[in-house]
Amino acid sequence: MPPATYHKPMESCQEQIEWLTAKIFQLTEELRSIKAKSEDRWMTTMEASFHMKPKTACAIRQRVKSKTKPMPEGIVWKQEAKGHEILVNVKAFREYL
């Protein structure tokens, strides 16, 4: 008896290639959508550095709190009080770069 996930074999290699190409495109679009949603939220500088390779957490912190060209607080970054963790919105950060 065939397994429960048995699928009818495709008729040709060309059909398999077309199906796989369409599936890869679909998954790529889903991944792009998920990534865009995940970047539009507040996250620590360490988390933000994972989304913005090769920038480090220190580089992000220096950029948002720059003395000469600071990024807008409350839009790109926020901090509860001096000495507390800095939170960054990656989507807004990229727009202001």
N, C-alpha and C positions, 0 to 999 in steps of 0.2 A: 504494500500500500504506500503511495507517495506521501511525503510529509505535507503538513497543513499549509505550508507556504509555497507549495508547488505552483509554478507559473507555466503557462503554455510557452513553449520555446518560440522565439521570434524567428521569422522566416529567413532573414538574411543578416549578414554582418552589418550591412549599411543601415538597416533598421535599428540594430542595437547601438550603433554609433550615434545615430540621430536621437534616439531615446536618451542615451547617456549625456549627450551634449545639451539637450533640453533640461535634463535633471540638474546638471552642473550649473546652468544659467539660473534656474529657479532657486537653487540653494545659495548661490552667490548673492542674488537679490535679497533673499531672506536674511542672510548674514549682514549685508549692508544696512538693512532696515533695523535690525537688532542693535548693531553697533551705533547707529545714529541716535537711537533712543537712549542707549546707555551713556552717551557722552553729554546729553542734555540734562544733567543733574549735578548737584554739589558733591564733590569728592575730595579726598585729601590730596595733597601734592604728590604723595607717593603713588596713589592710584592713578592720578592724572598722568604721571610720568610713563605708566604702562601704555596709556592710550596715545601718547605723543612721543614715541621713540624717535630719535635718540636723546630727547631732553630728559634731564635728571630732575628730581624733586627740588634740589637746590637751585638749579637754573630757573625753574618755574617760579619759585619763591622770590628769587632776585628780580625776575622780570616783572611780576605783578606789583612789587613794592619798590620799584626803581625810583630813585630820587629825581632823576632827570625826566623820565617819561613813564610815570606810573599808570597802571591800568585802573579803570573805574571800580571802586569798591562797591559791593552790592550787586554788581552786574557780572563781573569777571571773577571776583574773589570776595570772600568775607572772613571775618575773624571775630569770635566772641569778645575777646579782650586781649590786651597785649600779653604775649607769652603763650596764648592758646594756639591750637592747631589752625592752620590756614586751609580754607576750603576753596576749591576752584571749580568753575563751570567750564569744561573743556570746549564745548561748542562756542561759547562767548569768547574764550581765550583765543581761539583760532580766528574769529572774526576781527578781533582787535590787533592781531599781529601785523 
